[in-house]
Amino acid sequence: MAAMKYAVLLCAIVVFGCVGTESGSTKSSGGTLAISIGGDPDVLIPSLVQSTAGAEITDMIYDRLADIGDSLNILSDKGFTPRLADRWTWAPDSLSIAFHINPKAKWHDGLPVRSNDVRFTVASAKDSSLGSPAKPVITNIDSVSTPDSLTAVYWFHGRSPQQFYDAVYQLSIMPEHVWKAIPPASWRSSDAAKNPIGSGQYRFVRWIPRAAVELVADTANYRGAPKLSRLVWSIATDFPTALTRVLTGETDFIEQLRPENIAEVAKHPELRTKQNHALQYSFTQFNLRDPANNARPHPIFGNRELRRALTMATDRVKLVRSVYDSLAVPALGPTVRAYQTTDPNLTQIPFDLPRARQILDSLGWRVTGSDGMRTRNGHPLQFALSVPNSSKVRIQMAVLVQEQLRQVGVKVDVEQLDFPVLVEKERRRAFDAAI
Protein backbone atom coordinates (compact mmCIF):
# COMPACT_ATOMS: atom_id res chain seq x y z
CA MET A 1 0.00 0.00 0.00
CA ALA A 2 1.91 2.93 -1.35
CA ALA A 3 3.24 5.48 1.09
CA MET A 4 0.98 4.16 3.81
CA LYS A 5 2.59 3.17 7.06
CA TYR A 6 0.66 0.59 8.99
CA ALA A 7 1.17 -1.71 11.91
CA VAL A 8 -0.51 -4.92 10.95
CA LEU A 9 -0.39 -6.85 14.18
CA LEU A 10 -3.68 -6.09 15.89
CA CYS A 11 -5.48 -9.30 16.78
CA ALA A 12 -7.03 -11.32 14.02
CA ILE A 13 -4.54 -12.12 11.35
CA VAL A 14 -6.55 -14.97 9.91
CA VAL A 15 -5.93 -17.75 7.42
CA PHE A 16 -9.19 -18.47 5.65
CA GLY A 17 -10.43 -21.93 4.75
CA CYS A 18 -11.54 -20.85 1.28
CA VAL A 19 -14.75 -22.53 0.14
CA GLY A 20 -15.69 -22.05 -3.49
CA THR A 21 -18.99 -23.00 -5.11
CA GLU A 22 -19.07 -24.10 -8.70
CA SER A 23 -21.56 -25.70 -11.06
CA GLY A 24 -21.47 -29.47 -11.41
CA SER A 25 -20.72 -29.49 -15.12
CA THR A 26 -17.31 -28.46 -16.45
CA LYS A 27 -15.78 -28.09 -19.89
CA SER A 28 -12.19 -28.38 -20.96
CA SER A 29 -12.44 -25.51 -23.44
CA GLY A 30 -14.77 -22.76 -24.57
CA GLY A 31 -17.73 -21.40 -22.66
CA THR A 32 -18.21 -18.57 -20.18
CA LEU A 33 -17.42 -18.48 -16.48
CA ALA A 34 -19.58 -16.02 -14.54
CA ILE A 35 -18.05 -15.09 -11.17
CA SER A 36 -19.96 -13.46 -8.31
CA ILE A 37 -18.11 -10.69 -6.47
CA GLY A 38 -19.24 -8.25 -3.82
CA GLY A 39 -18.07 -4.96 -5.29
CA ASP A 40 -16.43 -3.10 -8.17
CA PRO A 41 -12.68 -3.29 -8.74
CA ASP A 42 -10.99 -0.13 -7.53
CA VAL A 43 -9.08 0.34 -10.79
CA LEU A 44 -7.81 -1.80 -13.69
CA ILE A 45 -4.28 -0.38 -13.78
CA PRO A 46 -1.73 -2.90 -12.45
CA SER A 47 0.54 -0.33 -10.82
CA LEU A 48 -2.40 1.24 -8.95
CA VAL A 49 -4.69 -1.68 -8.12
CA GLN A 50 -5.33 -2.42 -4.44
CA SER A 51 -8.59 -4.39 -4.29
CA THR A 52 -8.89 -8.16 -4.61
CA ALA A 53 -11.36 -7.83 -7.49
CA GLY A 54 -9.05 -5.43 -9.30
CA ALA A 55 -6.08 -7.76 -8.85
CA GLU A 56 -8.03 -10.79 -10.11
CA ILE A 57 -9.09 -8.99 -13.27
CA THR A 58 -5.82 -7.24 -14.08
CA ASP A 59 -3.99 -10.55 -13.65
CA MET A 60 -6.04 -11.86 -16.57
CA ILE A 61 -5.39 -8.80 -18.78
CA TYR A 62 -1.70 -8.20 -18.06
CA ASP A 63 1.36 -10.41 -17.69
CA ARG A 64 4.39 -10.28 -15.42
CA LEU A 65 7.91 -11.14 -16.54
CA ALA A 66 7.64 -14.42 -14.61
CA ASP A 67 5.10 -16.01 -12.30
CA ILE A 68 5.30 -17.82 -8.98
CA GLY A 69 5.31 -21.59 -9.47
CA ASP A 70 3.44 -24.30 -7.58
CA SER A 71 6.13 -24.51 -4.90
CA LEU A 72 5.31 -20.94 -3.79
CA ASN A 73 9.04 -20.41 -3.33
CA ILE A 74 9.90 -16.76 -3.94
CA LEU A 75 13.55 -16.93 -2.88
CA SER A 76 16.00 -16.73 -5.79
CA ASP A 77 14.42 -17.65 -9.17
CA LYS A 78 14.05 -21.42 -8.92
CA GLY A 79 10.35 -21.39 -8.08
CA PHE A 80 9.29 -19.13 -10.97
CA THR A 81 7.91 -19.93 -14.42
CA PRO A 82 8.51 -17.75 -17.52
CA ARG A 83 5.85 -15.35 -18.76
CA LEU A 84 6.79 -12.25 -20.77
CA ALA A 85 10.43 -13.13 -20.15
CA ASP A 86 11.33 -16.46 -21.73
CA ARG A 87 14.75 -16.54 -20.04
CA TRP A 88 17.03 -14.48 -17.81
CA THR A 89 20.67 -14.20 -16.79
CA TRP A 90 22.15 -13.08 -13.47
CA ALA A 91 25.27 -10.92 -13.37
CA PRO A 92 28.27 -12.52 -11.61
CA ASP A 93 27.89 -10.09 -8.69
CA SER A 94 24.08 -10.68 -8.51
CA LEU A 95 23.44 -6.93 -8.69
CA SER A 96 21.67 -7.11 -12.04
CA ILE A 97 19.40 -9.51 -13.94
CA ALA A 98 18.99 -9.41 -17.72
CA PHE A 99 15.52 -10.52 -18.89
CA HIS A 100 14.95 -11.60 -22.47
CA ILE A 101 11.43 -10.73 -23.68
CA ASN A 102 9.55 -13.44 -25.56
CA PRO A 103 9.61 -12.15 -29.17
CA LYS A 104 6.12 -13.55 -29.77
CA ALA A 105 4.53 -11.43 -27.01
CA LYS A 106 2.16 -8.74 -28.25
CA TRP A 107 -0.13 -6.17 -26.74
CA HIS A 108 -3.82 -6.59 -27.42
CA ASP A 109 -3.68 -3.78 -29.96
CA GLY A 110 -1.17 -5.80 -32.01
CA LEU A 111 2.07 -3.98 -31.16
CA PRO A 112 4.97 -6.10 -29.85
CA VAL A 113 5.99 -6.11 -26.20
CA ARG A 114 9.47 -4.64 -25.93
CA SER A 115 12.08 -3.90 -23.29
CA ASN A 116 11.15 -0.20 -23.21
CA ASP A 117 7.74 -1.26 -21.82
CA VAL A 118 9.51 -2.91 -18.90
CA ARG A 119 11.65 0.15 -18.24
CA PHE A 120 8.61 2.41 -18.44
CA THR A 121 6.60 0.24 -16.03
CA VAL A 122 9.25 0.44 -13.33
CA ALA A 123 10.02 4.12 -13.85
CA SER A 124 6.36 5.14 -13.72
CA ALA A 125 5.77 3.12 -10.54
CA LYS A 126 8.63 5.03 -8.92
CA ASP A 127 7.10 8.37 -9.92
CA SER A 128 5.67 9.95 -6.77
CA SER A 129 2.95 11.73 -8.73
CA LEU A 130 1.43 8.33 -9.64
CA GLY A 131 1.13 7.12 -6.05
CA SER A 132 1.68 3.46 -6.91
CA PRO A 133 1.22 0.96 -4.05
CA ALA A 134 4.27 -0.84 -5.45
CA LYS A 135 6.67 2.08 -4.95
CA PRO A 136 7.64 1.23 -1.34
CA VAL A 137 8.35 -2.41 -2.21
CA ILE A 138 10.60 -1.85 -5.23
CA THR A 139 13.06 0.49 -3.56
CA ASN A 140 15.90 -2.02 -4.03
CA ILE A 141 15.47 -1.70 -7.81
CA ASP A 142 17.69 1.19 -8.88
CA SER A 143 16.71 1.29 -12.56
CA VAL A 144 16.08 -0.71 -15.73
CA SER A 145 18.28 -0.39 -18.83
CA THR A 146 17.47 -1.59 -22.34
CA PRO A 147 20.56 -2.62 -24.33
CA ASP A 148 18.27 -3.85 -27.12
CA SER A 149 14.55 -4.11 -27.85
CA LEU A 150 14.20 -7.56 -26.29
CA THR A 151 16.51 -7.19 -23.27
CA ALA A 152 15.61 -5.43 -20.03
CA VAL A 153 18.30 -5.29 -17.35
CA TYR A 154 17.25 -4.70 -13.75
CA TRP A 155 19.89 -2.99 -11.60
CA PHE A 156 19.70 -3.34 -7.81
CA HIS A 157 21.10 -1.30 -4.94
CA GLY A 158 22.01 -4.44 -3.01
CA ARG A 159 21.71 -8.22 -2.91
CA SER A 160 18.54 -9.68 -1.42
CA PRO A 161 16.90 -13.12 -1.29
CA GLN A 162 13.84 -11.53 -2.90
CA GLN A 163 15.55 -9.63 -5.71
CA PHE A 164 14.00 -11.79 -8.40
CA TYR A 165 10.55 -11.64 -6.81
CA ASP A 166 10.73 -7.84 -6.59
CA ALA A 167 11.74 -7.60 -10.23
CA VAL A 168 9.17 -9.91 -11.78
CA TYR A 169 6.15 -10.05 -9.49
CA GLN A 170 5.53 -6.67 -7.89
CA LEU A 171 4.52 -5.13 -11.22
CA SER A 172 2.73 -6.45 -14.27
CA ILE A 173 4.22 -4.92 -17.40
CA MET A 174 2.31 -2.04 -19.02
CA PRO A 175 2.45 -0.69 -22.60
CA GLU A 176 4.51 2.48 -22.83
CA HIS A 177 2.84 3.61 -26.05
CA VAL A 178 -0.56 3.69 -24.29
CA TRP A 179 0.47 5.53 -21.13
CA LYS A 180 3.54 7.66 -21.82
CA ALA A 181 1.60 10.72 -23.02
CA ILE A 182 -0.70 10.73 -19.97
CA PRO A 183 0.53 12.52 -16.82
CA PRO A 184 0.79 9.89 -14.05
CA ALA A 185 -1.44 11.95 -11.78
CA SER A 186 -4.21 11.63 -14.40
CA TRP A 187 -3.98 7.89 -15.00
CA ARG A 188 -6.97 6.96 -12.83
CA SER A 189 -9.36 9.24 -14.69
CA SER A 190 -7.97 8.65 -18.18
CA ASP A 191 -9.68 6.91 -21.10
CA ALA A 192 -6.85 4.35 -21.04
CA ALA A 193 -7.92 3.33 -17.54
CA LYS A 194 -11.41 2.57 -18.84
CA ASN A 195 -10.11 0.48 -21.75
CA PRO A 196 -7.02 -1.39 -20.53
CA ILE A 197 -4.67 -2.93 -23.10
CA GLY A 198 -2.48 -5.75 -21.83
CA SER A 199 -0.58 -8.77 -23.06
CA GLY A 200 -2.36 -11.46 -21.03
CA GLN A 201 -4.53 -14.32 -22.19
CA TYR A 202 -7.72 -12.27 -21.88
CA ARG A 203 -8.70 -9.01 -23.57
CA PHE A 204 -10.80 -6.33 -21.93
CA VAL A 205 -14.35 -5.96 -23.30
CA ARG A 206 -16.27 -3.70 -20.94
CA TRP A 207 -16.75 -2.53 -17.38
CA ILE A 208 -20.24 -1.51 -16.34
CA PRO A 209 -19.83 0.00 -12.84
CA ARG A 210 -21.80 -1.83 -10.13
CA ALA A 211 -22.87 -4.41 -12.71
CA ALA A 212 -20.16 -6.40 -14.51
CA VAL A 213 -16.66 -6.64 -15.92
CA GLU A 214 -16.26 -8.75 -19.07
CA LEU A 215 -13.12 -10.22 -20.66
CA VAL A 216 -12.74 -12.38 -23.77
CA ALA A 217 -10.01 -14.87 -24.65
CA ASP A 218 -7.05 -13.60 -26.66
CA THR A 219 -7.01 -16.53 -29.07
CA ALA A 220 -3.74 -15.42 -30.71
CA ASN A 221 -1.89 -14.98 -27.42
CA TYR A 222 1.81 -15.86 -27.35
CA ARG A 223 1.09 -18.31 -24.51
CA GLY A 224 -1.75 -19.92 -26.42
CA ALA A 225 -5.50 -19.46 -26.12
CA PRO A 226 -6.95 -20.00 -22.63
CA LYS A 227 -9.42 -22.82 -22.01
CA LEU A 228 -12.35 -20.49 -21.27
CA SER A 229 -13.64 -18.19 -24.00
CA ARG A 230 -15.12 -15.53 -21.73
CA LEU A 231 -14.90 -14.35 -18.13
CA VAL A 232 -17.59 -12.22 -16.49
CA TRP A 233 -17.37 -10.79 -12.97
CA SER A 234 -20.94 -10.18 -11.83
CA ILE A 235 -20.81 -7.29 -9.36
CA ALA A 236 -23.21 -7.26 -6.42
CA THR A 237 -23.44 -4.53 -3.82
CA ASP A 238 -23.62 -7.06 -0.98
CA PHE A 239 -22.67 -10.66 -0.27
CA PRO A 240 -26.23 -12.09 -0.02
CA THR A 241 -26.95 -10.88 -3.55
CA ALA A 242 -23.69 -12.35 -4.84
CA LEU A 243 -24.53 -15.71 -3.26
CA THR A 244 -28.13 -15.66 -4.50
CA ARG A 245 -26.88 -15.30 -8.06
CA VAL A 246 -24.99 -18.57 -7.70
CA LEU A 247 -27.89 -20.37 -6.00
CA THR A 248 -30.27 -19.35 -8.79
CA GLY A 249 -27.85 -20.24 -11.60
CA GLU A 250 -27.27 -16.66 -12.72
CA THR A 251 -23.54 -17.09 -12.02
CA ASP A 252 -21.27 -20.13 -11.86
CA PHE A 253 -18.80 -19.46 -9.09
CA ILE A 254 -18.24 -17.61 -5.85
CA GLU A 255 -14.85 -17.70 -4.20
CA GLN A 256 -15.82 -17.73 -0.55
CA LEU A 257 -18.76 -18.92 1.48
CA ARG A 258 -19.58 -18.07 5.05
CA PRO A 259 -20.01 -20.92 7.50
CA GLU A 260 -23.75 -20.29 7.71
CA ASN A 261 -24.09 -20.71 3.93
CA ILE A 262 -22.85 -24.30 3.76
CA ALA A 263 -26.21 -25.85 4.71
CA GLU A 264 -28.09 -23.75 2.15
CA VAL A 265 -25.73 -24.69 -0.67
CA ALA A 266 -26.09 -28.37 0.24
CA LYS A 267 -29.77 -28.12 -0.78
CA HIS A 268 -28.69 -27.54 -4.38
CA PRO A 269 -27.44 -30.80 -5.98
CA GLU A 270 -26.33 -28.91 -9.07
CA LEU A 271 -23.77 -27.02 -7.00
CA ARG A 272 -20.54 -28.31 -5.57
CA THR A 273 -18.50 -26.92 -2.71
CA LYS A 274 -14.78 -27.40 -2.43
CA GLN A 275 -12.69 -26.46 0.56
CA ASN A 276 -9.08 -25.44 -0.07
CA HIS A 277 -6.23 -24.26 2.08
CA ALA A 278 -5.84 -20.63 1.14
CA LEU A 279 -3.11 -18.01 1.28
CA GLN A 280 -5.46 -15.26 2.38
CA TYR A 281 -5.38 -13.63 5.77
CA SER A 282 -7.35 -10.90 7.45
CA PHE A 283 -5.79 -8.31 9.70
CA THR A 284 -6.48 -5.00 11.32
CA GLN A 285 -4.15 -2.30 10.05
CA PHE A 286 -3.31 0.78 12.08
CA ASN A 287 -2.67 4.08 10.35
CA LEU A 288 0.56 5.34 11.89
CA ARG A 289 -0.01 8.84 10.49
CA ASP A 290 -2.52 11.42 11.68
CA PRO A 291 -5.52 11.33 9.28
CA ALA A 292 -5.86 15.10 9.63
CA ASN A 293 -2.19 15.74 8.86
CA ASN A 294 -0.10 12.92 7.43
CA ALA A 295 3.08 14.74 8.37
CA ARG A 296 2.37 13.99 12.05
CA PRO A 297 2.25 10.65 13.85
CA HIS A 298 -1.19 9.30 14.66
CA PRO A 299 -2.18 10.56 18.13
CA ILE A 300 -2.89 6.98 19.27
CA PHE A 301 -1.21 4.51 16.92
CA GLY A 302 2.02 6.46 16.63
CA ASN A 303 3.08 4.82 19.90
CA ARG A 304 4.45 1.28 19.51
CA GLU A 305 3.76 0.24 23.11
CA LEU A 306 0.13 1.29 22.80
CA ARG A 307 -0.22 -0.83 19.67
CA ARG A 308 1.21 -3.79 21.56
CA ALA A 309 -1.23 -3.21 24.42
CA LEU A 310 -4.18 -3.28 22.03
CA THR A 311 -2.86 -6.51 20.53
CA MET A 312 -2.50 -8.07 23.99
CA ALA A 313 -6.09 -7.09 24.75
CA THR A 314 -7.48 -9.09 21.83
CA ASP A 315 -8.02 -12.84 22.03
CA ARG A 316 -7.26 -13.94 18.46
CA VAL A 317 -8.14 -17.58 19.08
CA LYS A 318 -11.59 -16.66 20.37
CA LEU A 319 -12.13 -14.11 17.59
CA VAL A 320 -11.31 -16.60 14.84
CA ARG A 321 -13.39 -19.41 16.34
CA SER A 322 -16.38 -17.12 16.90
CA VAL A 323 -16.44 -15.80 13.33
CA TYR A 324 -15.12 -18.69 11.22
CA ASP A 325 -15.73 -21.78 13.35
CA SER A 326 -13.34 -24.40 11.94
CA LEU A 327 -12.79 -22.69 8.57
CA ALA A 328 -9.84 -20.58 9.74
CA VAL A 329 -6.99 -20.51 12.22
CA PRO A 330 -4.99 -17.65 13.76
CA ALA A 331 -2.02 -16.83 11.55
CA LEU A 332 1.60 -16.74 12.65
CA GLY A 333 2.06 -13.00 12.65
CA PRO A 334 1.81 -11.39 9.19
CA THR A 335 2.21 -14.72 7.37
CA VAL A 336 0.34 -17.99 6.89
CA ARG A 337 1.19 -21.63 7.48
CA ALA A 338 0.79 -22.52 3.80
CA TYR A 339 4.05 -20.76 2.97
CA GLN A 340 6.92 -23.21 3.11
CA THR A 341 9.22 -20.62 4.66
CA THR A 342 6.89 -19.90 7.60
CA ASP A 343 8.54 -20.65 10.94
CA PRO A 344 5.95 -22.36 13.19
CA ASN A 345 7.94 -21.21 16.22
CA LEU A 346 7.50 -17.48 15.57
CA THR A 347 6.92 -15.73 18.89
CA GLN A 348 3.44 -14.24 19.09
CA ILE A 349 2.28 -11.27 21.14
CA PRO A 350 0.24 -13.06 23.84
CA PHE A 351 -3.34 -12.44 24.88
CA ASP A 352 -2.77 -10.86 28.29
CA LEU A 353 -5.45 -8.49 29.65
CA PRO A 354 -3.64 -7.59 32.91
CA ARG A 355 -0.46 -6.72 31.04
CA ALA A 356 -2.42 -4.70 28.46
CA ARG A 357 -4.00 -2.66 31.26
CA GLN A 358 -0.59 -2.08 32.88
CA ILE A 359 0.89 -0.77 29.63
CA LEU A 360 -2.05 1.59 29.05
CA ASP A 361 -1.76 2.86 32.62
CA SER A 362 1.99 3.45 32.18
CA LEU A 363 1.33 5.49 29.05
CA GLY A 364 -1.00 7.80 30.94
CA TRP A 365 -4.25 6.40 29.57
CA ARG A 366 -6.29 5.88 32.73
CA VAL A 367 -9.86 5.05 33.65
CA THR A 368 -11.28 8.19 35.22
CA GLY A 369 -15.06 7.91 34.88
CA SER A 370 -17.86 5.52 35.72
CA ASP A 371 -18.09 4.34 32.11
CA GLY A 372 -14.78 2.49 32.41
CA MET A 373 -13.25 4.28 29.40
CA ARG A 374 -9.70 5.63 29.41
CA THR A 375 -8.62 9.23 28.88
CA ARG A 376 -5.36 11.17 28.89
CA ASN A 377 -5.17 14.94 29.26
CA GLY A 378 -8.91 15.09 28.67
CA HIS A 379 -8.79 13.10 25.43
CA PRO A 380 -10.57 9.73 25.22
CA LEU A 381 -8.75 6.59 24.07
CA GLN A 382 -11.06 6.19 21.09
CA PHE A 383 -10.72 5.36 17.39
CA ALA A 384 -12.79 4.32 14.37
CA LEU A 385 -12.41 0.81 12.96
CA SER A 386 -13.42 0.81 9.28
CA VAL A 387 -14.79 -2.28 7.53
CA PRO A 388 -16.45 -2.90 4.14
CA ASN A 389 -20.21 -3.14 4.52
CA SER A 390 -20.20 -5.96 1.94
CA SER A 391 -18.32 -8.29 4.30
CA LYS A 392 -20.43 -9.81 7.05
CA VAL A 393 -17.47 -11.62 8.59
CA ARG A 394 -15.38 -8.46 8.84
CA ILE A 395 -18.30 -6.64 10.42
CA GLN A 396 -18.65 -9.48 12.94
CA MET A 397 -14.93 -9.38 13.61
CA ALA A 398 -15.00 -5.61 14.15
CA VAL A 399 -17.87 -5.86 16.63
CA LEU A 400 -16.01 -8.55 18.61
CA VAL A 401 -12.82 -6.46 18.60
CA GLN A 402 -14.91 -3.52 19.78
CA GLU A 403 -16.17 -5.56 22.75
CA GLN A 404 -12.78 -7.01 23.65
CA LEU A 405 -11.08 -3.61 23.66
CA ARG A 406 -13.94 -2.14 25.70
CA GLN A 407 -12.84 -4.47 28.50
CA VAL A 408 -9.56 -2.55 28.80
CA GLY A 409 -11.20 0.86 28.52
CA VAL A 410 -10.77 1.54 24.80
CA LYS A 411 -13.74 2.89 22.83
CA VAL A 412 -13.97 1.59 19.25
CA ASP A 413 -16.47 2.99 16.75
CA VAL A 414 -17.22 0.46 13.99
CA GLU A 415 -17.49 2.32 10.69
CA GLN A 416 -19.17 0.36 7.86
CA LEU A 417 -18.30 1.74 4.40
CA ASP A 418 -18.88 0.90 0.75
CA PHE A 419 -15.75 -0.90 -0.39
CA PRO A 420 -14.64 1.78 -2.91
CA VAL A 421 -15.02 4.40 -0.19
CA LEU A 422 -12.89 2.35 2.19
CA VAL A 423 -10.18 1.86 -0.44
CA GLU A 424 -10.12 5.58 -1.18
CA LYS A 425 -9.84 6.46 2.52
CA GLU A 426 -6.92 4.05 2.81
CA ARG A 427 -5.28 5.56 -0.26
CA ARG A 428 -5.50 9.03 1.27
CA ARG A 429 -4.57 7.72 4.75
CA ALA A 430 -7.79 9.30 5.99
CA PHE A 431 -8.68 6.62 8.54
CA ASP A 432 -7.72 5.31 11.97
CA ALA A 433 -7.79 1.53 11.61
CA ALA A 434 -9.33 -0.87 9.10
CA ILE A 435 -9.97 -4.58 8.69
N, C-alpha and C positions, 0 to 999 in steps of 0.2 A: 504494500500500500504506500504509494509514493509520498515521501516527505512527511508521512504520519509516524509519530512515535508512540507506540503502544506498549504497555505491559500486558502480556497475554496469559498471566498465570492466575487469574481469579477463578477459583472453583472449577466448574464443570468443563474440563477439556475432555470431550467425549468421542469415543470411537463408535460409529454407528454400525449396527447390523443392518446393512442395506437390504431392503426387500423390494424387488421389482415385480410388476405384474405385466404379463404379456399374453397375447392371444394364443390359443392352442395350436393354430396352424402356422407353419413357417415356410418360407421359400428360400431357395439358395440364391436366386437372382431375380431382379426386377421387383416391381411392386413399390408401394408407399408405406413408410412407417410414420404413424402419427403419434407424437409424444406429448403427454400432458405436462405442463409446467405451471407454476403458480405466480408468474409475473413476467413482464417484459425483460429482455436483456438490457443492461445499462447502456451499452454501446457495442458496435460491431467492428471496432478498431483494435487489433491485437495489442498494441502498445498502451492502450488506455483501458481495456476491459478489466472489470473487477468482480462482476457478478458471475455466479455459476452458470446461469443460462447463457450469458454472453460468451463465456469461455467455451462451453459446449459447442456453440454455433460457429464461433470463429475458428475453432480447431478443425471443423469440417471444410471451411473455406480457404484457410491458409495452411502453409506447411512450415515446419521448422527445418533447420539444417539436418538434424538427426533427432530421433525419438527415443524415449526410455524403453528398454526392452522388458521382457517378462520377468527378469530377475529383480527389477526395481533397483538395481545397483547404479547409483549416480556418481560413484567415485571413479576417477579416471575415465576412459572411454569404452571399456570392455562391455558394459551393459547396454550400449546404445545401438540402434539400427539406423542405417542411412535413410535420409529423406531427400531434401533438396541437394545436400552434399552426398555424392556417391563414394567419396573417399576423403581422407585427410592425413596430414603429416605433421608430427610434432617437431619443433626445433630441438637440437641437441640440449639446449639449456632449459627447455620446457617453458620458455617465456613467450612463445608464439605457436599458433597452430594454423596451418594452411589448409583451407577447405576447397575442394574441387567441386564446382557446381555441376550437377547432372546436365549435360548439354541438351537433353530432351525436355527439360522442364520449361513450361510456358505459363504465362499469366492467362487468365480467362479471357482476356481481350486479344490473345494471339501472340503478343510480344514475348520474346524469350526472357527467362529469369537470368540475370547476370550478377556479377560480383558487386557492381555498383549499388544494386538493390540491398545487398547485405550491409555494405558500408553505410548507406543512407538510413537503414533501419536502426542501427546502433547509434549513429550520430543524432538522429531525431529523438530517440528515447532519452538521450543525455541532455537534450535541450530543456532548460528549466521552464521555458514558456509553454511547453507541451504538458508538463505535469504528469509524466508517465509513472505508473506504479512500479515499473521495472527499474527506474533510475537508481534507487538506493541499493539494488541487488546486483548491479552490473558495474559497480565502482572499480572492481579489479581489472576491468577491460579498459585499457588505455585508449585504443583506437583500432580501426580496421583499415588495412591498405589493400589495394587492388592491382597487383602486378600485371594481370591480364583479365580479360572479360569473364573468365571462368574460375578465377582464383581469388578468394578472399582470405586475407591473413589477419587473424586476431592477435593483437599485442597486449600483453598483460603487465601490470605493475609488479606482480610477484607470483610465486608458485603457490598453488592451492589444490587440495584434493578435489575441489569442485570446479576447477577451471573449465573443463570441458562442458559440464552441465550449465555453467553460467553462459558459455558461448552459444550453445545450441538450443537450450530449452527455455530460457527466460523470455525470449522474443521470437515470435513467428515473423518470417521475412515478409516485408511489404514492398509494393512496386514503387520505385522512385518516380517513374514518369507520371503516376497518378497523383502523388502527394507533394512533390517538390515545389510546386508553384503556390501551394496553400500555406499561409502562415500557421505554424503549429498551434498557436492559441485559438485558431478558427477551425481546427480539424473536427471537433465534435459537431459543429453546426453546418458543416460543409455538405455539398451534394455527394461527394465521394463517400462520406460516412453513411449515407442512405443507400448507396449502391456499391458495396464493397467488391473489389476485384482481387482475387487471390490466385494461388497456384494449387490448391488442394483438390481433392477428389470430388468436391461438390461446388457447384456454382450458385451464387446468390440469385434468387428470383424476386422475392418481395418481402417486405416487413410491414404488416398492418398493425400499428400499435394497439396493444391490449386485445389483440385477436390472434395473430399468427405470424410466424416466420417460415418461409418456404425456400428450400434448396433443391436443386436438381443435379443428377449425376453428371460429372464432366467425363463423357464417354471417351474422349481422346486424351485423357490425362496420362502424363509420363509414367505414373505408377500403375496404370491400367484402370479400367472402369470399376467403380465399386459395385458391390452385389445388389444394393438397393438403388432403385431409380430415382427415388424422391424422398425427402425428409421434410416433415412438417411439425413444427413446435406449436401446439395449440395452447394459447395463453389464457389462463383463467386468473381472475382477480383474487381467488381464495382457494385453499386446498380442497374443501368439499366439492367445489365445482370441478376442479381438475380430476378428482377421483370419480365423480359421477360420470364424466365423459368416458372413462375407461369402462365402468360398469355397464353403461348403456351401449357400448360398442362404437361410440363416436371417435375414440382414439384407441390406440393399440397398446400403449406402454406408459407406465408411470414409474419413476425411478425409486421412490420411497413410499412406504406405507407406514401408518402409525399403528401401534399395537392394537388399538381398538378397531382397526379396519380389517384385520385378518379374518375374523368370523364372517363379516359381510362378504368378502371376496370369495370365501369358501362356498357360498351359496350359488356361485356362478361356475358351472362346470366348463364353460368355454374359456375361462381364464385360468392362468397358472401363476403361482407365486414361486419365487426363487430367492432364497436367502443366501447372501454372499458376505464374506468378510470384506469390509470396505476400508478405504484409506481416509475417509472423511472424519473430521473431528469438529466439535463445537467448543467455543471458548468465549469468555467475556473479555473484551479488550478495553483497557483503560486509555483514555486520551491523556497523554502526559503534558499536553499544552493547554493553556487557558482558552476555552472556546471563544471568549470575548476578545482575546489578544494573543495570537499564537506565538508572539515573541516572549511571553511569560510562561513560567511553569503553571500547570494546573493547580489551583489552590488546595486541592485534596490529593490528587493522584501524583503530584510532583514529588511526593515524599515516599521513598522506597519502603520504609518501615511501616507506613500506614497501609501500603498495598499488601505487604506481607500479613498484616493483622487482619485485613479483610479476607485474605485467602484462608488464614487459619480459622476464621469464623464460619467458613462454609464447609459443610459435610458433603464432599463430592460423591462418595459412595451412596449416600442416601438420596442425593439429587438424581443421580443417574438411574437408580433402581425405581424411584418414584415416577419418573417421566418415561423411561424406556423399558421397564421391566427387565427381561433377559436379552433384549436386542442391542444392548450397548454395555460397555465397561468403561470405567475411568481410564483416561489415557495417562501415559507416563510423561508428564510434563507436556511440552509443545511438540509431541511426536506420538506415533501410534505403534502398536505391537507388530503390525503387519510389515513394517520396514525391517529388513534383515539387520540393519546396523543399530537398531534400538537396543539399548542396554537395559535389561529388565531390573537391574539393581540401581537405577537412577534414584537418588534421594528426593523424596517428595516433601513439600511443605505440609506438615501434619494438620489434621483437624484438631484444634486445641482452643476451646472457648476461653478458659481462664487466662491462657497466655495472650490471646487476642485482646482481651480486656486490659491486661497489664500494659501492653504496648500502647493502646489507645490512651490510657491514663497517662503514660509517660510522655506522650506527645502533646499533652494538654487538652485532649478532647475528653471532657468529663460529663457525667450525668449530673445535671443540676436541677431538673424539674421533675414533677410527678409523672410525666409521660415516659420517662426512662430513656429519652433521646439525649445524645451528647452535643455539647456546644464547646466552642473555644473563642474567647474574646467576643462573645455575643453572636457568633456565627454558628448555625447548626451544621452538624456532620451529615450532609444530605447531598444526594446526586440523582440524576436521571439515568435510568437504564433503558436504552432504546432497543426495540426488537421489531422485526417485520410482522405486520398484522396478518400476513398470509401463512405464518408458521405457528400452528397450535402448540407444538412441542417447545418452541423457544419462548412462547408466552408463558406456558406452564413453568418452564425453568426459571424465567425471570420472577414470577410470583413466589416461587419457593426460595430463590435467593433473597428476595425482598423480606420474607419472613425470617430466614436464618440471620440476616444481618440486623434485623430489628432486635434480635435477642442480645446483641452487644451494643445497642443504642445508636445504630446507623439507620437513617431514614432513606429509603430507596423509592423513587417514583418511577413506576413502569410506564414507559412511553411507547405506545404501539403506532407504527408508522407504515405507510405504503412503502414497499421495498425500494422503488426508485428514489423516494424522499430520503430514506435511510442511507442509501449509497451516496447521495449527494451531500448529506450532512457529514458523512465520514470523509468524503473527498475534501470538503472545506474545513475539516477538523472542528466542526461546529456541534460537538456533542460531548457528553461526559463519559459514558461507558455504553457498550453495545454488545449484544450477543449476535 
